[in-house]
Amino acid sequence: MPIKKSAKKYMRVTARKAALNKKAEGVFRSAIKKTKTAVSGEKKEDAQKWLRLSIKALDKAAQKGIIKKKTAARKKSRLNKLVKSVVKK
């Protein structure tokens, strides 16, 4: 445990920021999972809806620095490819 007052404050700040980051990460991860389940169930409209929400969540996470921009771009690209395979059928 920290002894100095500033170190104690830093621990509180870190815990608060970690909780916010974890929440934002959970949002895009759950959106990705729901997109994939919609694709596996071949529900075109649901897949497209969840794709839009996933892209929005990934962009927000990249903007906040939770994930890197290129990681977000890669995930969006792979999801888009997956959804397009179902929509074309």
C-alpha positions as a Python dict, from the first residue, in 0.01 Angstrom:
ca = {
    (1, 'M'): (0, 0, 0),
    (2, 'P'): (120, 351, -74),
    (3, 'I'): (225, 573, 211),
    (4, 'K'): (224, 917, 49),
    (5, 'K'): (-98, 1105, -1),
    (6, 'S'): (-34, 1162, -372),
    (7, 'A'): (31, 790, -427),
    (8, 'K'): (-299, 704, -260),
    (9, 'K'): (-478, 951, -484),
    (10, 'Y'): (-305, 803, -790),
    (11, 'M'): (-434, 458, -692),
    (12, 'R'): (-791, 590, -678),
    (13, 'V'): (-753, 764, -1015),
    (14, 'T'): (-604, 452, -1172),
    (15, 'A'): (-887, 235, -1044),
    (16, 'R'): (-1147, 478, -1182),
    (17, 'K'): (-981, 495, -1525),
    (18, 'A'): (-940, 117, -1538),
    (19, 'A'): (-1311, 73, -1467),
    (20, 'L'): (-1406, 310, -1749),
    (21, 'N'): (-1168, 136, -1989),
    (22, 'K'): (-1305, -204, -1891),
    (23, 'K'): (-1660, -86, -1953),
    (24, 'A'): (-1577, 49, -2300),
    (25, 'E'): (-1389, -271, -2384),
    (26, 'G'): (-1688, -478, -2275),
    (27, 'V'): (-1916, -276, -2501),
    (28, 'F'): (-1722, -347, -2819),
    (29, 'R'): (-1648, -708, -2727),
    (30, 'S'): (-2012, -787, -2663),
    (31, 'A'): (-2113, -610, -2985),
    (32, 'I'): (-1861, -821, -3178),
    (33, 'K'): (-1991, -1140, -3016),
    (34, 'K'): (-2350, -1052, -3100),
    (35, 'T'): (-2250, -977, -3459),
    (36, 'K'): (-2083, -1317, -3488),
    (37, 'T'): (-2381, -1499, -3338),
    (38, 'A'): (-2614, -1321, -3581),
    (39, 'V'): (-2389, -1428, -3868),
    (40, 'S'): (-2379, -1789, -3749),
    (41, 'G'): (-2758, -1786, -3722),
    (42, 'E'): (-2773, -1630, -4071),
    (43, 'K'): (-2986, -1339, -3953),
    (44, 'K'): (-2897, -1074, -4212),
    (45, 'E'): (-3073, -775, -4058),
    (46, 'D'): (-2945, -845, -3707),
    (47, 'A'): (-2593, -896, -3837),
    (48, 'Q'): (-2598, -562, -4018),
    (49, 'K'): (-2741, -384, -3713),
    (50, 'W'): (-2480, -530, -3480),
    (51, 'L'): (-2206, -457, -3734),
    (52, 'R'): (-2294, -86, -3722),
    (53, 'L'): (-2293, -91, -3341),
    (54, 'S'): (-1962, -280, -3334),
    (55, 'I'): (-1798, -31, -3566),
    (56, 'K'): (-1923, 258, -3355),
    (57, 'A'): (-1794, 97, -3034),
    (58, 'L'): (-1456, 12, -3191),
    (59, 'D'): (-1414, 368, -3318),
    (60, 'K'): (-1491, 509, -2974),
    (61, 'A'): (-1245, 271, -2809),
    (62, 'A'): (-974, 364, -3059),
    (63, 'Q'): (-1045, 733, -3008),
    (64, 'K'): (-1012, 698, -2630),
    (65, 'G'): (-688, 501, -2666),
    (66, 'I'): (-826, 177, -2524),
    (67, 'I'): (-719, -6, -2838),
    (68, 'K'): (-493, 107, -3121),
    (69, 'K'): (-638, 255, -3439),
    (70, 'K'): (-502, -21, -3659),
    (71, 'T'): (-639, -289, -3427),
    (72, 'A'): (-981, -131, -3454),
    (73, 'A'): (-947, -111, -3833),
    (74, 'R'): (-848, -478, -3853),
    (75, 'K'): (-1140, -589, -3637),
    (76, 'K'): (-1386, -377, -3838),
    (77, 'S'): (-1254, -514, -4165),
    (78, 'R'): (-1285, -876, -4054),
    (79, 'L'): (-1635, -822, -3917),
    (80, 'N'): (-1743, -647, -4237),
    (81, 'K'): (-1609, -935, -4444),
    (82, 'L'): (-1796, -1184, -4225),
    (83, 'V'): (-2127, -997, -4250),
    (84, 'K'): (-2094, -953, -4626),
    (85, 'S'): (-2056, -1330, -4668),
    (86, 'V'): (-2399, -1379, -4506),
    (87, 'V'): (-2570, -1090, -4684),
    (88, 'K'): (-2462, -1210, -5030),
    (89, 'K'): (-2615, -1555, -4977),
}
